[in-house]
């Protein structure tokens, strides 16, 4: 059993009457037996008590402990969405006049946040394609406060150069490294390579059912506490809190995340290999043809494979959309954004989840209008899934 799974397994929370499943605490506010304790809490002198659910909630805290065990951090905080996790984590790290280095290939919503909103707050952002330490250091300024990257980039499936980030952290310990690990829960451990903050869109693989919106921030206890500080905490003051009912759902689903991630990875690898044999241009880190395959093998290990995401290059948007339609008609998958569902989801990133990125910048990161992104599900028979894809592909 991996250390991550053991940490999750060792967490035990019981219901009020000893039930094996913890209860859901839906109270929006909590009582103080001593009125002075409330005053001390607002002054920041008293920690660890419940005040108001925008500040803290017992069920959300239980979920946070499980996410911290997953990522190997001291603490974690559940929030209302993946974008809330990203924006609040970044907001805590920078102020007007500061500088962020962001990897050039990121989710379209992240790109829009950093390109369109943060500059309004006086924060400068550089989008950089870095692999080596020299690539990264060439863009460092005295005002640089954050380096931001995704473990596996959305949608190009580049694998983050964690060894470069580790070297960078040694040389620049005060610059925060924030890693979005949404595509690779359990696969990779960014904290082992110097990551200070790990964010997740729990809407995806953590949930696994495409039935809720949620996010999480994993970091040191001090950083997590700073997010809910009553005077300066971006989560406390902007209010993207996680509903305790959602926290309870996710808390329970984390127990079988390892089973689901293995299933996603096995199906994705089988499909990728079958398509490559047919000389279809498939992008998947588990294939030796992927430019970062060796890197993925070093960082991901053998426990959970290479993830459930792959991409197909069709050359033109017309072919991509035609294939997407044929795949849905042929019951291979559903044409929809998002990922991590038990069923296969298909989308054309250039006109959907990456449409916020201007065409000129899409070309710079090799994102073409003919790219089809596939979140490979694990329902149904694997061989039938492959055959349905090939049948749809032959219709082009």
Phi, psi and omega in degrees: 000135180291159180299324180298312181295323179294320179298318179293317182297325184286345177286130179227119175235131184249157174290168183301329180256021178090010179298150182286346176248129180294155180280165175261119178264107185261004182298134178277342181214159185233150181275154173240122179291329177247112182306330180295330179296326177296315179298318180295324178295316179294331178278355180081013183269341183238121182247161172086004178252162179266135186242301186200142190292347170287338178269307180198153180215138184302319182289320177295323178294323177297316176299319179300320179296324180289322177293322177296320177296321178299316186263356178073028177257169180290327186205170177203158181225128174279138178228181193284339182197168175296320179293328174295320178297314181295310186293319181290321178297316179293318181302323181289336187267343186228160172218177182306132180097349181274172186226138177242134169258119180243135176302144189290338180252101179220167176307142183302323178294322176294317178302312182296320178301313184280330181277326189251325184262313184297324175299331176295337179267008179083018180257126179271141181231132175247125176266118192229136173266099184242139173238319183258166178297323179296320177303316185286314184293337179297343184249002180286137176237165175303335182267002181292126181242338187218141163245127185239135181205160174255140179305309169237123189289145179258116009251007190280347178061035168289143179263130183300141177279078187298326179294323175297316179296323179295316177296320180297319182296324178296320182278333184228068186296338182274348178274123181287136172254118180249127182239128172272114184254024185302319183283346191225042176298136184075331181293310186238156178236084183303329182297334179289345182244025173096003179296135178270325184223135176239130180243153179222142158270103182287352174301334190269244186294327181300316176286304177082355186236001180051043183232008178203163178244130181195164177213171179211148176237124182243130183191200176288161178300320181297318181294315180297317177299323181293335179290335182247015175301134187292341181255330187229356185285123182295330176287316179299319189270334176263339166084021179277063187279157177274135175290136182299332178293320177294317179301319180295316177303311183292323177305314181289323183289336179297336180295333179245017177300320183296325178291317181293319181295320176298318181295316177302312184295318180297317180293318182295318180294318179298316179294315181299316179295320180295319180290321179297324177298333179269012178062031173272137183285095182249141180246115180205128184299340180280352178268142179296338179286345179289134184298339180249024183299314181298321177297316180298321179295323180290318188274326187270330182074196186251356188291318189232012175076208188244016175094172185257013183250134171218168180223151179238131177263116183258349176095315181227154178296328180297315179293322180296313181290325178295318179293319179302317179295317181294323180294322178290317179298328183272008177062029172283320182191185183249136178278101185200152174283179183080183189194173177082008180281157177295335175259159183284134178241140186233139176207161175254099189303323185301331182246012180223263189289348175241014183292342177291339180276123181303153183303322181296323178283329173300318180296324181297328181261012177066024174272113183258158176294348181265009181275132177246123178263134182232122170266108190279120177274174183241007179280153178081184183273132184297317182294325177292322178299315179297313182297322179294324176295311183296323177297317177294321181295323180294341181279352181293000000 
